[in-house]
Amino acid sequence: MRGRRIWRLKKHNSDAVQTLTKGLGVSPTLAKILVNRGITSLAEAEGFLRDDVRKLKSPFEMKGIKEGAERVHKAITSGEKILVYGDYDVDGITSTALLTGLLRRLGAQVDYYIPARMEEGYGLNNQAILQAKEEGIDLLISVDCGISSVQEAEYAASLGLDIIITDHHQPPARLPQACAVINPKLTECQVSWLDLAGVGVAYKLGQSVAQMQGKGEYAYHYLDLVALGTIADIVPLTGENRILVKEGLKLLAKAERPGIKALLEVTGLYGKEISTGQVGFSLAPRLNACGRLSDANLGVELLLTDSYERAREVALFLDKENQMRQAIEAEILQDAVMRIEKELDLAQEKIIVLASAEWHPGVIGIVASRLTEKYYRPTVLISLDKGLGKGSARSIPGFNLYQALVFVKEHLLKYGGHEMAAGLTIAEEALPSFRRAINEYAVQTLTEKDMIPFIQVDAEIAWEEINEDLIQEITWLAPFGLHNPSPVLALRRGQMCECKEVGTEGAHLKVRVLGENRRLDGIGFQLGALAPQAAAWDRCDLAFVPEINVWNGRSQVQLNIKDIKPSHEPDDPFQPISFLDQLYLEGEVWLEDDYYRDITNREEFYTKVVGVTFNGRQEIIRQINEGETVILQREPHNIFDPWAIAVYYNDAQIGYLNARLSRNLAQALDKGARYQAYVTQVTGRLKEILGVNLCIRRVYEEETTKDLGKIKEKFRALPAEEMWQEIRKAILGEFDYHPKQKEALQALRDGRNSLVIFGTGRGKSAVFQTMAAYLALAKGKATVIVYPLRSLVNDQYHRLKDKLEPLGITVAAINGSLNLEERKEFFKGVHQGNIDVILTTPEFLAYHLEKFHIMVDRIGLFVVDEAHHLQGKRYGYRQLGKVWRELGAPLALAVTATANDETAQHIVDTLACRSLIIDTHERANLQVLDRRGEKDKLRYLLNLIACGERVVIYVNSRKQAYQLAKELRQYYPSLRDEIGFYHGGLNSEYRLTLENMFREGALRVMVTTSAFGEGVDFPDIRHVVLYHLSFSRTEFNQLSGRAGRDNGKAQIHLLFGEGDRKLNELILEGSTPSREVLGKLYLYLRDKSRTLNPLQITNSELAEYMQQAGHKNFREQTASASLAILEELGLLLREIEGNQRYLHLVPPPPGKLDLNDSVRYLEGLEEWEEFKEFAEYVLKEDAACILGTVNKPIFPQMPLNLKED
């Protein structure tokens, strides 16, 4: 029943963390843990980390101790007989042994008594009191019981028997009459000993008596028993409990007491350091076993005996009793689970109530705990005997068991306990009414969220922080237990490298995760059920306790995983989350180059089924043949991943689609889209593990077909003027073209090749976008648009597609960054005449000119953006005149903001321009604030965004957009809901939402790459910040020109500096590999292929090798670019099988290869040259000249020789 957990991540005070980090000389992680546990000052922290027995309060500060100690001292000095009356659990056994042993050492005549669990039950009883009196007892001291024994105390008084009550349970309104009532909870203020266990209270009384006799040091030697009882009773390990247990564990490890030594030997712990966990799971259960199944007096004897032989005998007996207890527990648990599954409707009953005459009353409490953990709901188990039932109950946080029993007390004979555990006595015939009543109470008090377990996370840390030093620091917080648990830490965005079930029946989860170039192993006990889903997750978050794992003499850091979830899921699914918070939650998801992000735009794609090794799925897969159909089934209520898509073959599940694919595809399925999947290959037939590869195709219903042709026909049928207005709306919205745009459009409609010179932000793009749409609808013609950079092609593609697709117009982008399969798909569309608008680079167009010849008759418009490059150094641009003629010299449009006399004439000559349209508008509203080289950019931005105006901050990477926006939100929390981030990696739905939020004023600050603002009307941007150096003059002018398009005053803030030049060079180096890098990589691949061809090697592994070989800036992106270039050159082939990639090395062609045969390489070189020229200009030119290139066009001053009609 293990399911989704809520993560509660504690929020820390940053100032307090900084104070502790510096003052204690510890890591920020340890400081966070301390602060989150309420330890915020240096004094508190030092007290917590360096506490010892000297810091224990005087026992005489506890109410009743003085009177009790005086009465005991009198009994010792006068030779009275004392009886210590205990309880049959570990707390009661250790309390009894401690007080008996210590008082005997102080000279008292002491005996002890523990009631029989089955016959007498818990607490004082009159028969035992009478027996004590008859045996000559003068003073009875209760330990770990008695606080509610009002009637029994009166009976003892009537017999003339003095009583001292020591207990730690919740006191009732009326206290028993006694010589002294000692209970830490009777204090009226918060004290360090408030949560003492019964053995702690007994220790305080014994210590006070010893001090009265001048032998206070005697008490120290009984701290091993205090630790044993305190840990077993699961009281908070804070305050004095922490000190007592910390010191007591040291004594336990020394094993000076024969009984402790024997107990450690039978558990295999002798000679080892003892932790609270070992006490709770190994030592305490054996002592508990005698109280549950036989005679608790044996436990007291074990702890008091001076004979090792007798101790060994008793310890072995208790070990057998514990084994018997485990067997009985397992039998009851199995029976209870079977009955729950058959008899109870857990959708209706929030409380599990079961009874049986076959269940041992001494074990049902443990079983109730197991069931509460398994089903995460309160559980009441009742053992029946002769019409009477004795029950044990366990609860979950949020449901107070004691209050629940008070509410239904009319159905009970007796009850008691506290919030999380309780006991009760009930008549068998009252069981049905009790079950109904307590469930009715639960319906009123338990919410849906209460019924989902939670995990408390102390701190979120970075991958590099996990090391042995941190683990050592964490040990300083020990001993761990209630209210001071082992710290649970969180890691985000781990990449799942390995995931499998281990242990008996696959009960446990073994994983290997990769994060920030570091691999870590993890083990999740009892989390094996998560394996099938976790295997499908691409990225996961882990809640864990770090530890050192020693195996075969080697030690390494290991994650003891407490929970694991997909990274895109919120920590608390019940916490309302806004779109903006969801955006930041998923921030790192969108940083990846996600193959699946726009998967819903594809008619067909291939993938691999994951999670195929679980739950007997291999046997089903053996029956599958290639070509057979499988079913994709959404699992929106999957507790591990709400986007999950399961794969079924003949009604049997064979696995899931991987999480990244599911995340994108699920949204389409939920909106009614239909997909058909069939098996392309069953891999591993000759191996141990089989895999399944799929082809998935979009299936259209006739009434919902996304047929762009039909949409296009609808607009084609419109009257010419109406069609034109629809195009205008698609391009400009409700705005109209300004006069110069109209002039340019008229020239094109008249069939005149044109040179258009407009300043930045004056709508050059709108001219050719409009004309492209008109030609596609009215003439059935295609448009080719040439951009100078790949980045511009990619940015413009998404924007233009969103504008033109609603008109039925197909847009495609093609450049050297696309792989061979994507290029084949593109040219297939070209061949079939399915593409209306093509966006590309000059290098790609020139290199593949022959393949474009097939559409010569369809090309209606040839657009050259940034046409001033036609006279520049770029080889691709210099070829465009020839390319244009080869394509049949279609209608041509050259657009630029920069063309002096010479450049303009060259453009006119190259493209035979007959019209020149110049917009001389100067944008006098713009101002440049020159802060180049700004040292504290963050502070500058914080001051800027406080102005209350619209701000767009341009950075040069997706990662920086996300991280900077997150920082601004963190440092300016009052504006956190007004700050967004934006980049081309977001899907179209997210981009559109962000644009609308900015347009409508919900967002005021946008941190973004160049993707934001192009072609979208945001007229009132008052501040454009260029945080980083742009990669080209074109990009710089475009970004700057997005300020103040409404002609209102606007400022352009230059924050970049010389340091950004190096940053950009590193980025370009990473995406555009040099000749040396390509050669080194190719030689490595060729060497590897001699022993294995094809190679199955990841980009991450290639990056790791190249970095070790000295190319420190070689990243996964560099590997992808390098492989694409080598593939273009015919040196290798990339094959995708499911989600695996294979590299086939092929024999090199004869002769020396020319890198210029790779379009991708050529495009990269051009980007390098463009950047070098621009950086030299923009880092040295004065601000006035820079502004001049932004706010007005450069146009010819002399008449041009235009081509005649």
C-alpha positions, 0 to 999 in steps of 0.5 A: 500500500506504499504510495505517494507521500507529501514532502514537508520541506522546512523553511529556514531563517537565512540570517540564523543559518549564516550566524551558525555557519560562521560561529560554529565553523560548520557546513551550511547544511548542518546549520540549516538542520539546527535552525529548522530544529529551533536552535537558532543562536550560537549559545543554543547550538553550542549547548546542543552539540556539547551537552553532557551530564553536567548540564542535567538539572538538579532532581530536586527541581521536580515537583514531589522529588524532595518529599519522595526522596525524604520518605525513601531515605527514611525507609533506608535508615529505619530498615523499612521494606520497600517494594518497587512496583513496575510495568511489563514493557521495557520502560517499566522493566528498566525503571524497576531494575534501576530503582531496585538496584540503586536503592539496594546499593544505597543500603535499602531492603528492596524487592520488586513486583511486576504485574502479569500482563494477561492476568492483572493488566497494566498498573496498580491493582488491589490484590497486589497491594494487599499481597505487599502489605501481607508480606510486610512491605512498608513503602510501595514505589510505583514506576512507569505507572500509578498516576491514574490509580486513585482508587488503588492509592486509597486502598493502600492508605486504608491498609496503612501502606505508604505509596510514592507514585513515579510516572510520566503518563498524562496526569488526570484531573484528580491525582492519587493520594500518596506520600509523593506524586512525581510526574514531570508533566505536573510542572506548570512551565516548560522544563528540560525534563518534561518528556522524561520516560518512566525510567527517567523519572525513576532515575531522578528519584534514585539520584536524589536519594543518592545525593541525600546520602552523599553518594550522588555518583552512584546514579551515573552507573545506571544510565545504561538502563535509562538509555534502554528504557527511554529509547524503547518508550519512544519519548522525545530525545530532546532536553534531558532525555538527549543527555541521558541517552547520549551518556547511557549509550556509552555505558551500554557499549561498555557492557559492564552489567552482565545482563547487558553483555549477554544481551549484546552477545545474543544480538551480535552487537557486543564490542560495537558502538551502540546506536538508538536504532540498535537499541530500538530494533535489537535490544528492546524487542527481546526485553519486550518479548518476556513482558508480552509472552511470558514473565516480565520479571525475567527482564528485571532479573537479567538486568540485576543479576551479577552472574554472567552464566545466569544472564547468558541463560536468560538472554538466550531464553529472551531471544527465543521468546522474541523469535516466538513473538515475531512468528506470532506477530507475522501470523496475526499480521497475515490474518489481519491483512487478509481480513482487511482486503476481504472484509473492509471497504477502505474507501468508506472506513477510515479506521481499521477495527478488527477483532479475533479470539485467535490473536495474542493480546501481548502482540496486537499492539505491534501488529496494529503499528504495522497495519497503521504503517502499511495502510496509513490509517488509525488501527484498533486490534482487539483480542477476544476472550470469553466475551471480553475484548482487550484492544491496542490502537495506533494512530497517524498524525492528525488523529488524536486517539485518546480524544476519539476514545473519549468521543465513543466511550459509551461503547467501551468498558475501559480506555486510556492512552494518548494521541498516538497510542491507546488501549481499551477494554470492550464487550464483544457485543459492542464491537459493531457499534464501536466500529460505526461510532469511531468511523463516524468520528473519523469522517468528521475529523480526518481530511483526504490530506490527513490520510496521505503520509508525509515526510519531513525534509530538513534541508535541500542540498546540492549534489556536491555537498554530499560527502563524508565530512557532512555525514560526520557532522550529522553524527554530532546531532545524535542520539537520534529519535523522536523530535530529533530524528536522523536528518532527511535531506533532499536532492533534486533533478537526479537522472535515473541511471539504474533502478531495480528491485532487490531483496526478498520478493523485491521488497527494496529499491536499489538505484543509481542516480546522476546529478551535476556530473556525480553518480550516487548509489541509493537503497530504499528499504521497503520501497521496491513497489516503486521500481516499475514507475521509478524506472520510467522517470527521467528525473527524480527527487530523493529524500534520504539520509546520507550514510557510509556504506562499507562493502568488501573493505571499501567505504562510500557515500550511500543514500538511505532513501526514505522517498523518491518522486518524479521531479515535476511533481510538487512536494505537496500536491494538496498545496494550491499552486499557481501557474507561476509557482508551477513554472518555477517548480519545473524550471530545470525540466525546461532547461533540457533539450527535450526531444519530446517537447513538441511531440504532439506536432509529429504525426509519427515517432519512435520510442521504447517501453520502460519498466519491462522487467517488473511484475512478470512482464518479461513472460508477456513480452516473449509472446509479442511479435513485431508489428502487433498493436499495443494499447496506450492507457493513461493513468491520471491517478497514478500516485507516483506520476499523474502523467503516466501512460501505461502500455498494454498487450492483450490486457496485460501491462508490459510497462510504461512510456518514459516519463518525459514523453508521457509528460508531453503526450498525456496532455494531448491524450487528456484533450481527446487526441488518439494515438495508435502504437505498434511494436517495431522490434522486440530486442534481446531475444538472445539475451536475458532481458527483453525490450520493446520498441514502438512506433506511435502514430497520431490517429485522426477522427474525421470530425476532429482532423487537424487538416491544414489544407481544409483550413487553408481552403476556408481562407482562400474562399474569402474575398480578397479584402477580407482575406487580407484583413484576416492575415493582418489580424494574424500578424498584427492583432488589432493594429494596422500597418504603418504607411511605410509597411503598406508601401512595401507590401504594395510594391511586393503585391505589384511584383517588384523586387524590393529593398526595405530599410526600417529601423529596429522595431519598426516592423520589417518582419511583419512585411514579409510575414504578411506577404508570405501568408498572402502568397500561400493563401491567394496564390498557393506559393511558398516563401523562403526566408533566410536568416543570418543565424541558427538561433534566429531561425529557431526563435522565429520558427515558433513565433511564425508557426503560432501566427500562421498555422491558424490560417492553415499555413505550414511553417518549417525551419531547417538548418545544420543543427537538425539531424539526418532523420529530421532533414529527410522529413523536411525534404519529404515535405518539400517534395510533396509540396506541403510546406508554405514557409521555409526558414533557413540559413544561407549556408544550409540553402547554398549547400542543399540548393539542388534539393530545393530545385524541386520547388522552383515553380512554387517559390513565390517570395525569396526573403533575405533578412539582415540583407547588409550581409550580402556585401560582407564577409560571410560566404553563405550570404555572398552566395545568395545572389547565385542561389536566388537565380538558381531558384528561378529568381522569384519575387525578392525582398531584402530587409535591413536596418543598416545600409549605406550608399555602397551597401544598398546599391550592392543589395539592389544589384544582387537581387535586381530590386526595383523598389526602395522603401525607407522608413526614416523614423528616429526613435527619440524616446530611447536612452542608453544607460551605460553600466558596462562592467557593472560589478553587482548586477543583482543589486542593480536589478533589484533597485531597477525592478523596484521602479514599478515599470515593465522590465525585460532582462535579456540573458544569453542562456535558458539556465541563466533566465531561470536562475536569475529570475529565481534569485530576483524572487528570492531577494525581492519576495514582495514582487515574487508573483510579478517576476517570470522567466521565458525561453525557447525551451518552454512549450508553446502553451507555457510561452503563450501563457507567459506572454498573456500574463505580461501583456495583461500586467500580471507579470511586470518583470521578465527574465528571458533569452532573445526568444521573448518579444519578437513579433509580439506586441508589448508596446510599453516596455520601459526598461530593456536590460542587456545582462549579458553580451549578445552574440551578434549586432542583429540580436543586440539591435533587436533586443534593444529595439523592444523598449518603448515601442509606444514612443513613451520614454524608455531606457536600455541598460547595458550591464555586460562587460569584458567578462561576458566576452569570454563567457560567450566564447565558451558557449560558442566553443561548446556548441561549435567544435573546432577542427582539433576537437573534432579530430580528437573525438573521431580518433577516439570513436574509431579506436573504440569501434575496432572492438565494438561497432556499433557503439552504444555511448552517451553524450555524457560519456563522450564529454567525460572522456574529452574533458579528461583528454584536456578539452575542459569545455567539451560538454554534452551539447558539444558532443551532439554538435560534433556527432552531427558534423561527423555524420554530415561528413559521412564518417558515422551514422547515428541510429536510434532504437527506442531511447537508445542511440547507436553510433556506426563508424563507417570507413572514411572516404578516400582523400582528405575531408573538407570540413566546409562540406558540413553545413553545421560546421560552416554555420558555426564558423559564421557565428564565431566571426559575427560575434568577434566583430560585434564584441569588438564594437559594442565593448569599445564604442561609446554609448551615443554611437550604440544608441544611434544604431538602435534608434534610427536606420542607416540608409543611403543618402544618394539616389540608387540605380534601381532596376527598371521595370 
